[in-house]
Amino acid sequence: MVIDDSVDFLKALELRLQTEGFVVATASSGQAGLEAIARQPFDLVLLDMLMPEKDGVTIYQELRANPSTRSTPTILLTGIAVEGYWEPMPYETDGISFIMGKPYDLKFLIARMHQVLAQTCGGG
């Protein structure tokens, strides 16, 4: 699941991930993303941190507070990747969730996705 309010970014990332063999669902708002996740579990969530209405930090906290999504790996993507900016949220949050800056290196993002999925799902 990819959640980002920038439709252009969302579509570009969706196409890139599909090219790499991932099955991708998308949502262009935090609330729409939470609703999709409530209907269907996902192996991994890529989440923009800066969105109107519900930002990525709020969504991340809601995912962690819900027993059915608590262990869903989450990679938070942000244009503001300055250490300390998102305090008290650490850069490596719980071993299955990470903050990455935009623009990101696609190969690094995909490698991180495979790493997280191998830990939690037994593969990527």
Backbone hydrogen bonds, N-H to C=O, Kabsch-Sander energy under -0.5 kcal/mol:
donor,donor_aa,acceptor,acceptor_aa,energy
2,V,25,A,-2.4
3,I,46,L,-2.9
4,D,2,V,-0.5
4,D,27,A,-2.1
7,V,5,D,-0.9
10,L,6,S,-2.9
11,K,7,V,-2.6
12,A,8,D,-2.3
13,L,9,F,-2.7
14,E,10,L,-2.4
15,L,11,K,-2.5
16,R,12,A,-2.2
17,L,13,L,-2.7
18,Q,14,E,-2.4
19,T,15,L,-2.2
20,E,16,R,-1.2
21,G,18,Q,-1.7
22,F,17,L,-2.4
24,V,22,F,-0.6
27,A,2,V,-2.1
33,G,29,S,-2.2
34,L,30,G,-2.5
35,E,31,Q,-2.3
36,A,32,A,-2.2
37,I,33,G,-2.5
38,A,34,L,-2.0
39,R,35,E,-1.4
40,Q,36,A,-1.9
45,V,73,P,-2.3
46,L,1,M,-3.2
47,L,45,V,-0.5
47,L,75,I,-2.8
48,D,3,I,-2.6
49,M,77,L,-2.4
51,M,49,M,-0.9
54,K,52,P,-1.6
55,D,53,E,-0.6
56,G,49,M,-1.5
57,V,49,M,-0.6
59,I,55,D,-2.2
60,Y,56,G,-3.0
61,Q,57,V,-2.5
62,E,58,T,-2.3
63,L,59,I,-2.7
64,R,60,Y,-2.3
65,A,61,Q,-1.7
66,N,62,E,-1.1
69,T,66,N,-1.5
70,R,66,N,-1.4
72,T,69,T,-1.9
74,T,96,I,-1.0
75,I,45,V,-2.9
76,L,74,T,-0.6
76,L,98,F,-3.3
77,L,47,L,-3.0
78,T,100,M,-2.2
81,A,79,G,-0.7
83,E,81,A,-0.6
85,Y,82,V,-2.4
87,E,84,G,-1.2
89,M,86,W,-2.4
93,T,91,Y,-0.7
93,T,97,S,-1.3
94,D,97,S,-0.6
98,F,74,T,-1.8
99,I,91,Y,-1.6
100,M,76,L,-3.3
102,K,78,T,-2.7
106,L,104,Y,-0.7
109,L,105,D,-2.6
110,I,106,L,-2.7
111,A,107,K,-2.3
112,R,108,F,-2.6
113,M,109,L,-2.6
114,H,110,I,-2.6
115,Q,111,A,-2.3
116,V,112,R,-2.7
117,L,113,M,-2.8
118,A,114,H,-2.4
119,Q,115,Q,-1.7
120,T,116,V,-2.0
121,C,117,L,-3.3
122,G,117,L,-0.8
122,G,118,A,-0.6
123,G,117,L,-1.4
